[in-house]
Amino acid sequence: MPVGAAALQFPLAHSHVSCVIPGGANGSEVSQNKEYVDMKIPDDLWRQMREAGVIRAEAPTPDSADGKL
């Protein structure tokens, strides 16, 4: 699972975030960003990130965003 996919999707789970606008230096990077946003992140990855202390326990994640992603 590319870390870029999780990085692009993580902020979208927060109720105060309405969009993420990733930059791309060329068409290839723009296409990659689109793939990352569309990629299904396994719920287990968010759990593992919480357990490792990478994200706060109370932080909303796409698996808990009530279908936002």
PyMOL commands that set and color helices and strands:
alter all, ss='L'
color gray80, all
select helices_A, chain A and resi 3-13+27-38+43-51+62-64
alter helices_A, ss='H'
color red, helices_A
deselect
rebuild
show_as cartoon
